[in-house]
Each structure stands twice: as structure tokens, then as C-alpha cells.
């Protein structure tokens, strides 16, 4: 008698270097199996295209190579700050001219080396080098493709054929390329530049002399100051970072949930059967959205101000002896009242958005679900908790996550209402300051750009982690076909 044992298949070890090994193997295969033109393309851009009589593509690749090499060797400069290999050399921020000397002939101060431009131009040069290797890979691939076409008896594609493909089968590349370039120039490079400043001594205190724009790298000292209190702003950063971080989370949670559930309840009330004037109510809330948010916030700031209509009315009625500091505009005002008021005002401003979005979702919930629930004897509350709310949450989970992250970075509401107050003596961060408003004060008011960059990096890490973790664990991501 024989028995068959169910063998559990062994899990294959995932080789993280497998993609790299495959690329190296393909690269070697192209070099070995390629034509003479393909082999030459590894050294002279466009050589393979010239070999296959693709003269236009070959000329483009060759001109790009010449332009980048010229850029790297001859080092063009702007405001006496060079690109190319000199920019890479200057990235160490050493051996730079001090500047700041007075010229009696012109009656002005001479400008020395500007470390901001040096760092920026250094990263631009690195981007150009990366682009060089990308073009190098494209030029080899183009030549090898022509080799394969000739092997099967097909004529290599011309430049005109490639243009037709870019307007037809590869039209997505044509449309996405400008977007990628814009993202690189206006998003990625500025972000890298900001991150780099966090590792420097760049602040206004190191540049008090006119014409002096020098600073240096200081490693992780700025990050260490958050926990040790070192540096000019170290004590403030250490003492205020955790309280501000805690309030930022509290604010984000309450601001998100109040607007979210408030909007759902408002949408249910407006969409209730038998309610008259539904169009009127929707129009009113749409009108509140049409008014720019900063105008609404400034109007509320005036209404709740020390000498605003609300305080004046309460004093005249004899309900209070002196004006209440609703928004913490003075150091003596209550921090708790200011925090409560900004949450309430934010709810008033944000509820209409959720209401409109939820209204559309409620109209698309299958009526059969409610009919079946009524047959089973479910109450209105039961149908809301078991049908309406799960459906709405499932559909709006991405919005809920983005709303939470947006509230962490909610600059307008705090800055325009309270200005971060009530202020603390000796500290930039006030009682209602979020990380983002504190960052603004540290950089714009204090001039400590390196410290502001550190706060910005911490804010980014927090928001990115929350976004990725919560979305990957949500039903909207893992069970996307549930309600289809």
C-alpha cells in the first residue's frame, strides 16, 4: 500500500538583483550579436544608425552627444556659477570665494560664490549626466533594433516612420513626455534642492554680510537638533516639535472626520424623500464653494475678532464682561478655544465639498439593497450602518486619505484665522501652528532655511507613510471589485 504525501511547494527565493542581472545579460548580448554599427554605438552615438542609413536619427544622437560633452567640458556659467564638471567639483562647497568686498570704483559690494546656485547647478549637471546615459541606451537599442529588422528581411524604420508611430501607436509617449519634463524641472529638482538644504548651514545668520552667500555641508546636525536642541534654533525645535506634531495630528483627524461625516449627514438630509426645495439647498452650498476660501476665512476672522460683531453683540447683551479671544490672536487668549474654533470654522468651509460628492454616491446605491433590508425588518439606523455608510466609505476611501493628508498641510485655514496663535514667548511656533505654518515662520520670518527644510522633510515622511500604509490596507485597494 502506497501513500501519496502532499508536498508543499517551496517558495522561490526572490533575487532582488535579477532585473539588474537581466539588463547586464541583454547588454552583453546586444554587444556580441550586434553589427559593427551597434558596437560602435557604444562609443559614438548614432554610429549604428549611420551604418543602417538612418541618417536623421544618427545625426540627432550624435549632436546630442556632442552637446552634452561640450556642456560637461567647457562648463557654461550663469552669474559666474559654472555647470559641467566644475559644478560637480564645487558641490563639496569648499575652495569658494568669500565675496562681500566693497569696490570703491563702482561703489558696490562684489558678489562672491553663491552656494545656492552651486548646489542647484550641481544637481542639474547630475541630471544631464543621467540623461546622457539614457540617450546612450536609446542609441544602442535603436541600432540593435535595426539589426534585428535586417535579419528578418525587414527594412529598418526611418525617422519619418518613427514620427508616425509617435502620433499613432506610441502617442502616449508623445503626450506624457512634456509632463515628465515639467515634473522633473518644477517638482523633482526643487524637491531635491530642498532636501539638500537640510544638510547645510544655510540660514540668514550665516549670511549677514552683504554679498556673502556661502554656507557649507553639516551632515545630519540639523536633524539631530530636533532631538538634542543643538544650534541656533535647536532649543525651540526640540521643545516645540512634538507638541506641534501632536496638534497637527489632532487637527488633521478632527478636521477630516467632521467635514466627512458632516457632509454625509447633510447629503442624507438633502436627498431625503419628500423634502421640498432640494435644488435650493444644493444651490446654497454650491454658492459657498464658489466663494474663494481665503475670502470666507478672512470674513470669519473679522466676525470673531476682538472687536468684531459677535464679541460686540455678546458684550452689549451683558453675557460677557470682556471680548473673548476666539482665535487666539493675543498671547493671553485661550489655546483650547482657538483650537476648537478653527475646527468648527474648517467644518463650515469643508462640509459642502463632501456633501456634493456624497450626494452623487447616494444616488448610485442600488435601491434593491434597501428594499431587501426593509423586507427583513431592518431599521433606518441599521440600513445606514450596514448599507449606506459601508458603500460611501468604500467609494470615498481615496478621498478620505487625501483629505487627511491635505489637512496635515492645511496652511490657509490656520494662517488666515489664527496666524498660529496664541503665541508663545520666545518661540516661533504658537498654540495652533501646524508643521506647515511653523515651517513658513522658520523660513520666511526667521530665515533658517536649513531648519525649515528639516521640518519639511519630516512632514513629507509623515504624510507619505500615512498615505501609502492606509491606502494599501483599505478595502478600496484590496477589494476593488466588491461593489461592481
Helices and strands as residue ranges (DSSP letters): H 18-33, H 36-41, H 47-51, H 55-74, E 77-78, E 81-82, H 84-90, E 102-103, E 108-109, H 115-151, H 159-166, H 171-183, I 184-188, H 189-197, G 204-207, H 221-228, H 234-270, H 278-290, H 293-303, H 309-316, H 335-363, H 367-375, H 380-383, I 384-388, H 389-408, H 411-417, H 435-440, I 441-445, H 449-473, H 475-478
